[in-house]
Amino acid sequence: MKNFFLSVIVLMLLLACGENRQSAVALKVYFDLDSLLDRQVEILSKKEAILTKRVEMDGQKETLAQQPDSAQWESEFVIIRDFNLNKSHYVGAYGTTSGSDYIKYTLEDDINAPVKVFEVFRPEGQVERIVSNYYEDKSIYQHRRNLELTFENGQLSAYQIKGFQKMILKDTIQYTISGKITQ
């Protein structure tokens, strides 16, 4: 009897894992930014790439050069992952325009989501540049981020996130985060 209950629990866990895997695959209806960033973590870690990061906030500037490991690259890309369109509540929220060298996702007028536009430029069939904007307007804050990712030969070579955050009863904070990646 004890083995029967144990078998049932194991079977339920396996079925639950299978459902999660299927839904994760089914959600990839738009450009797969998460997989692209996962691949970049792998590439940049293996090549032991150098990241020169510059942060500018309200006129103050700071520059840092480092050789990130995979965990640090993951951390570096957290803010970029916010631009991912493949979330269950975004399915059907974006219209698509495409040409031979680009694809553009634009938020439908009657939908409210923070990512308004997401463009992928791939003139030679390989991603060269991604441009997107993110805008939240809540009762206590406004937050805007403009993203640009630049690639060379399939590898991220630079990125920039430029934006502002305005909180109720506080001054607006303007910021720019730029990263340049070298071997």
C-alpha positions in Angstrom: 0.0 0.0 0.0 2.9 2.3 0.9 4.5 1.7 -2.5 1.2 2.4 -4.3 1.0 5.9 -2.7 4.6 6.6 -3.4 4.1 5.5 -7.1 1.1 7.8 -7.4 3.0 10.8 -6.0 5.9 10.2 -8.4 3.5 9.9 -11.3 1.8 13.1 -10.4 5.1 14.9 -10.1 6.2 13.6 -13.5 2.9 14.7 -15.1 3.2 18.2 -13.5 6.8 18.6 -14.8 5.6 17.5 -18.3 2.8 20.1 -18.3 5.2 22.8 -17.3 7.6 21.9 -20.0 4.8 21.9 -22.6 3.4 25.2 -21.6 6.9 26.8 -21.6 7.3 25.6 -25.2 3.8 26.7 -26.2 4.4 30.2 -24.9 7.2 31.0 -27.4 4.9 32.7 -29.8 7.1 35.9 -30.2 10.8 36.4 -30.6 12.6 34.3 -27.9 14.6 36.8 -26.0 15.2 34.6 -23.0 16.8 31.8 -25.2 19.0 34.4 -26.9 20.2 35.8 -23.6 20.8 32.3 -22.2 23.0 31.6 -25.3 24.8 34.9 -24.8 25.6 33.9 -21.1 27.1 30.7 -22.4 29.1 32.4 -25.2 30.4 35.3 -23.2 31.4 33.1 -20.2 33.3 30.7 -22.4 35.1 33.4 -24.2 35.9 35.1 -20.9 34.7 38.4 -22.4 35.4 41.7 -20.8 32.4 44.0 -19.9 33.0 47.7 -19.7 29.9 49.1 -18.0 29.0 52.8 -17.7 26.2 54.0 -15.5 25.0 57.6 -15.6 22.3 58.7 -13.1 21.2 62.3 -12.7 24.5 63.6 -14.0 26.8 61.3 -11.9 28.9 58.8 -13.9 30.6 55.6 -13.0 32.6 53.1 -15.2 33.5 49.6 -14.3 35.4 47.0 -16.3 35.1 43.3 -15.3 35.3 39.8 -16.6 32.0 38.3 -15.5 31.4 34.7 -14.9 28.1 33.0 -16.0 26.3 34.0 -12.8 27.3 37.7 -13.2 26.2 37.7 -16.9 22.8 36.3 -15.7 22.6 39.1 -13.2 23.6 41.6 -15.9 20.8 40.5 -18.1 18.0 40.6 -15.5 16.8 44.0 -16.5 16.9 43.1 -20.2 14.7 40.0 -19.6 11.9 42.4 -18.6 11.5 43.0 -22.3 10.5 39.4 -23.0 7.2 39.1 -24.8 6.7 35.4 -24.2 4.6 35.7 -21.0 1.3 34.0 -20.8 -0.7 37.2 -20.4 1.0 38.7 -23.5 -0.2 36.0 -25.9 -2.2 37.8 -28.6 -1.2 41.2 -27.3 1.2 42.1 -30.2 0.7 42.6 -33.8 3.6 41.6 -36.1 5.1 43.4 -39.0 8.0 41.8 -40.8 10.2 42.1 -43.8 13.2 40.3 -45.2 15.6 41.7 -42.6 13.4 42.7 -39.6 10.5 41.8 -37.4 8.5 44.3 -35.4 6.1 43.5 -32.6 3.7 46.3 -31.7 1.3 46.3 -28.7 -2.3 46.3 -29.8 -4.2 49.5 -28.9 -6.7 47.9 -26.6 -4.1 46.0 -24.5 -2.1 47.3 -21.5 1.4 45.8 -21.2 4.7 47.6 -20.4 6.6 46.5 -23.6 5.1 48.7 -26.3 7.4 47.9 -29.3 10.0 45.2 -29.8 12.1 45.2 -33.0 14.6 42.7 -34.2 16.9 43.6 -37.1 18.6 40.6 -38.9 19.9 41.7 -42.3 22.0 38.6 -42.9 19.6 36.2 -41.2 21.5 36.7 -37.9 20.4 39.1 -35.2 22.3 42.3 -35.5 20.3 44.7 -33.4 17.3 44.6 -31.0 15.4 47.8 -30.1 12.5 48.0 -27.6 10.7 50.3 -25.3 9.1 49.6 -21.9 6.7 52.0 -20.3 4.7 51.6 -17.1 2.3 54.3 -15.8 0.9 53.4 -12.4 -0.9 55.7 -9.9 2.3 56.1 -7.8 5.0 55.9 -10.4 6.0 56.1 -14.1 8.9 54.1 -15.4 10.3 54.1 -18.9 13.2 52.1 -20.4 14.5 52.2 -24.0 16.7 49.2 -24.9 19.2 48.7 -27.7 21.2 45.5 -28.1 23.9 45.3 -30.7 25.4 42.0 -32.0 28.5 41.1 -34.1 28.7 37.6 -35.6 26.0 36.3 -33.3 27.6 37.7 -30.1 26.3 40.6 -28.0 28.8 43.5 -28.5 27.0 46.4 -26.8 23.9 47.3 -25.0 22.2 50.5 -23.7 19.3 51.0 -21.4 18.1 54.6 -21.2 15.2 55.7 -19.1 13.6 57.5 -16.2 11.6 56.7 -13.1 9.2 59.1 -11.5 7.7 58.3 -8.1 4.9 60.3 -6.5 6.3 63.0 -4.2 9.9 62.4 -5.5 12.1 63.9 -8.3 12.4 62.1 -11.6 15.5 60.0 -11.9 17.1 59.8 -15.3 19.6 57.0 -16.1 21.6 55.4 -18.8 23.3 52.0 -18.5 25.7 51.2 -21.3 27.8 48.1 -21.7 30.5 47.3 -24.2 31.8 43.8 -24.6 35.3 42.9 -25.8 37.4 39.7 -25.9 
